[in-house]
Amino acid sequence: MSTVPEATNYSNTDLLDVRAVAALLGGCSTRHVFRLADAGRMPQPIKLGSLVRWRRAELDRWISEGCPPTKAGGR
């Protein structure tokens, strides 16, 4: 029996790359997005191999709450 969990169906908008996150945050730079994440001031990304992605639902909730600081940073 395999120990690999079943794949979840994600649409292209469920996981956002840094450019999409920057656009969602009003057009800031991609470097600024990484600085916010590193400082723990926004939800942390998930790593998929060498890819870095943010969950759209987490970002939407964070924005709707007024962008409060999150846990300590670290990519």
N, C-alpha and C positions, 0 to 999 in steps of 0.2 A: 504494500500500500504506500502511496506517495505521501510525503509530509509537506508538499508544496500546497499552499492554500489556493482555492479556486480563484481564478482571475475575476476581478470586478469589472463590470462594463463601465468605462468612463467615456464621456464625450470629449471632444477637443476643448471644451470650455471648462471642464472640471479641474484641470491642472493647467496653471499658467506659467509661461516662461518669464524671465526677468523683464523683457521688453513689454509684455502685456501687463505686468504688474506696474511698471513705470507709467504706462498710459492710464491705467485704472486710477493711479494716484495723482492724476492731473498733469502728466507729462514730465515728471521729474526724470533725472538721468538714471540709467541702470546702475551706475556706481552708487548713487544715493540709496537705491533700494537695498543693495548689499550692505551699505553702512547701517541702515535702519535695522536690518535683520541681525547683523553682527552685534549691534548695541542692545539688542533685546527690545527694540521699540516697535516691533511688528511681529506677526506670526512667523515662525521659523519655516524655511522651505523643507521639502523632502528631497532626498537624493535618489535618483534612479540611475545607477551606474555613474556616468560622468555628467548626467543631466541634473539640473537644479530646477525644481518646480514648486509652486505654491498652490495650495488648495483654494479654489475660488470661493467656496462656502465660508472658509475661515476668514479670508480677506473681507468678504462682504459683511460678516458679523463684526469683525474688528472695526471696519469703517463705520458701521451703523452705531457702534458703541462710542464713537468719538475718537478712535485711534489711541486707546490707552496703551501705555507701555506693557509689554508682555514679560515673559521670563528672561533671565540673563541670556545674552546673545552667545553666538558661536556657530559658525557655519559647519 
